[in-house]
Every structure is written in C-alpha cells, then in structure tokens.
Amino acid sequence: MPTETGFDPAVLELTGRSAALTWLLVPLGAVVAVAAYRVPKPLVRAQARLANALLGPTSAARLSARVDRLTATRAAAVDASAAELRRIERDLHDGAQVRLVAVRMNIGMAEDMIDADPTTAKALMAEAKQSAGTALTELRDLVRGIHPPLLADRGLPGAVRALALSSAVPVDLDLGLERRLSAPVESAAYFALAESLANAIRHSGATAIRITVLDGVDALVMTVHDNGHGGADPARGTGLRGIQRRLSAFDGTLRITSLPGGPTTLAMELPCAS
C-alpha cells in the first residue's frame, strides 16, 4: 500500500536492492573487462600454435625441402668448381705454358749460337730471362687467385687488410674476428669480400666503402657498404650471382639492399661453427 509520500514500500525496497546490486556489479564489470583484454591473447597464441602444428610442414616435408636445397647448392658448387678448373687450365695454357715454351726455345737457340754469334746468344738469353720472369708472375697471380698465400699466413683479417690497402677507393674496416677458421670457410669468405669490393669499385661509382666482419660464433657476418649510385641487381651481372653461388655451397646467404641512388649494402652470412 502506498505511504503518505505516495511510494509503495515494496517498490522502494526493490529499488534499493537494484542500486546495491548495481554497485556490486561495477567491480565485477572491471574484472570482466580486464579478463576480456588479457585472456584472448594466450588463446590466440594457442590457436596459432595449434594451426601451425596442424597446417605447417611436417618434419618429413622440411627434410625434403632441405635435401632439395642442398642438392641445388651442391650442383651450383660443382658447376662453379668446373668453371674454375677451366679458367685455371686456360690461364696455364695461354699464359705461363706459352712463355715457358718460348723460354726453352730461346735458351736452345742461344746454346746453338753462343760460339758463332755471342751477341745474339746474349740477346736470346736476356729475352728468355724476361719471359721466365713474366711466367713466374703469372703463376704467382694464378696461385693467388686459387688461395692467396697471405690468407694462409695471416688469416682472413690480414688478407682483408691487404685488399683494403690495394683498393683504389678508400676502405674503412671493422674486423671483429680473432680466431682462425677452416681453410675452405676462410677462402669462401675472402673471395666473397674480394668480389664485393671489386663490384663496388667497378660499378657503383662509390667514393667510400666500409667492410665489416663480425664473428657470430656459429656464423661469420660480413657486410660491404658503399655510397655509390645503387641499383645492384644479381640479374644484371655475374658478380653477385658468383658471390651467391660461393656462399650457398656452405649454406650461406647474401642479402642485397641497393635502392636506385644508393647506397648499397651486401649482407652476407657464412656458417663457421667449430
């Protein structure tokens, strides 16, 4: 029954209970809001892991892809080795061998003429001496192209310093390698850096080059950065493809950043675990 104020006591009691319930729901709502913000993240991560487990490649598929990649890199390494052998044979046949044959012929003619015409014999001996010196220089260059003696004597840092000193463009070095690596890895790293430096000097128009070599324990991390005009593309020349083939034989990688206008950065990783 309504009171003198005109309000039903039952209605007043219900309104009071509703207000109390509303105040009790405020902290509960805050808890729900926090839960709604935080709980989905682990659920989403769990769903992602489940989807990866169900839809991702199996260990057999990963092994098959790995075998395919190693087969391709092995084929590339065999092709590169065959090309290198052909180059060595050509250089020996067209260079040092021809000069040594000429040396032998000159010495033989000088022996035949030494009594009858000593002056001509001396000229032939001088020519033979000069040809022998040229042949020796060519053989040294050929050996240096196969495995530089400085690399064997002083390791990769010493060989890279020699590269920088002989460069026509100023080269800044940051060499963080203190240990010796296996000879094949050192050779691959050296020739990759040498080819990268040669490409920068010949094609980029750079006025400054920076070479960084860091020991990542499991991998050798190398970068060659130049301030040239950029636009380096493996599809436009054999130099960068040669670097890729040389690194891929050791399961290494090459990343090229070279926007038009420059600069250019070649980032290389070469596995070198002990």
C-alpha positions, 0 to 999 in steps of 0.5 A: 500500500502506498505511504503518505509520500505516495511510494509503495514500500515494496517498490522502494525496497526493490529499488534499493536492492537494484542500486546495491546490486548495481554497485556490486556489479561495477567491480565485477564489470572491471574484472570482466573487462580486464579478463576480456583484454588479457585472456584472448591473447594466450588463446590466440597464441594457442590457436596459432600454435595449434594451426601451425602444428596442424597446417605447417610442414611436417618434419618429413616435408622440411627434410625434403625441402632441405635435401632439395636445397642442398642438392641445388647448392651442391650442383651450383658448387660443382658447376662453379668448381668446373668453371674454375678448373677451366679458367685455371687450365686456360690461364696455364695454357695461354699464359705461363705454358706459352712463355715457358715454351718460348723460354726453352726455345730461346735458351736452345737457340742461344746454346746453338749460337753462343760460339758463332754469334755471342751477341745474339746468344746474349740477346736470346738469353736476356729475352728468355730471362724476361719471359721466365720472369713474366711466367713466374708472375703469372703463376704467382697471380694464378696461385693467388687467385686459387688461395692467396698465400697471405690468407694462409699466413695471416688469416682472413683479417690480414688478407682483408687488410691487404685488399683494403690497402690495394683498393683504389677507393678508400676502405674503412674496416671493422674486423671483429674476428680473432680466431682462425677458421677452416681453410675452405670457410676462410677462402669462401669468405675472402673471395666473397669480400674480394668480389664485393669490393671489386663490384663496388669499385667497378660499378657503383661509382662509390667514393667510400666503402666500409667492410665489416666482419663480425664473428657470430660464433656459429656464423661469420657476418660480413657486410660491404657498404658503399655510397655509390649510385645503387641499383645492384641487381644479381640479374644484371651481372655475374658478380653477385650471382658468383658471390651467391653461388660461393656462399650457398655451397656452405649454406650461406646467404647474401642479402642485397639492399641497393635502392636506385641512388644508393647506397648499397649494402651486401649482407652476407652470412657464412656458417663457421661453427667449430 
